[in-house]
Amino acid sequence: MEGWNHTGVKEFLLVGLTENPNWQIPLFLLFTLIYFITLVGNWGMIILIWLSVRLHTPMYFFLSNLSFCDICYSTIFTPKMLVNFLSEHKSSTSSGCVLQSFFFAVYVTTEAILLSVMAYDRYVAIANPLLYTVIMTQRVCIQMVLVSYLGGLINSLTQTIGLLKLDFCGPNIVNHYFCDIPPLLRLSCSDAHTNEMLLLIFSGVIAMFTFIIIMVSYVCIIIAIQRIHSAEGRHKAFSTCASHLTAVTLYYGSVTFSYIQPSSQYSLEQEKVSAVFYTLVIPMLNPLIYSLRNRDVKDGKRSILRKRTPT
């Protein structure tokens, strides 16, 4: 906190998605609905997995953690954003900004690692179905989840410690709807080149590492599917991966567009659009993606409803 103790900035003013006053109420209603669907969908998925015995598998254990991450990192900034839609003074304290950027980095990184873990899980399930329960034991699954959170914590601590070493002496207007690291770096009156490089390197390494795991897993999955003789078997094997592939494409596309680009080509307006997608839209879509065409989830819902319905 040394750099921040002698800064002249005590609070940051958030521009938000738009400065047009005519859009504030419509956007408030829209994002309130999105946030409500996000909470209901993801908590519903977690509760369903917890209650349904048939969903007590590694795949759904990882999915429940993915839902938890979606709830956490959308909750980090959405309530504040909704309040700002109805407020003339859209501000956040300096300590509030640091905490928001810290927890957001934790969960957004954890989600990326979890998606790669889920890809590996699908590879083991399809390529080695007889050894699946031997390889993906409860202990291994818990360790994988803990490693995902540890990776998120390490990345977030690195970025946050670098941020705390900077001085902010004005201006204090953040051209965003939450305290993300790139717009904060632009406001620093210190040399933020090292921070920009750390952000680019860490984001790039994490994205490449997890992306390689996903790509290698799916190449092996495709090879394994080709060895299945029946068309029905191939279709069933691929259908178990379709939801995950959709989630991966949406997540990595939007996050990569936001963070893995040179600072000279960085556009805050474009970043705000992509940020809305991966911070608001994707957490809402994930439970829908994983449940709409998933037979196990549908069967789990039916079995729970039958148990709760009096005969």
Salt bridges, closest charged atoms under 4 A:
GLU11 OE2 - HIS89 NE2 3.23
ASP121 OD2 - ARG122 NH2 3.03
ASP167 OD1 - HIS6 ND1 3.31
GLU269 OE2 - LYS272 NZ 3.67
GLU271 OE1 - HIS176 NE2 2.37
ASP299 OD2 - ARG54 NH1 3.82
ASP299 OD1 - ARG302 NH1 2.84
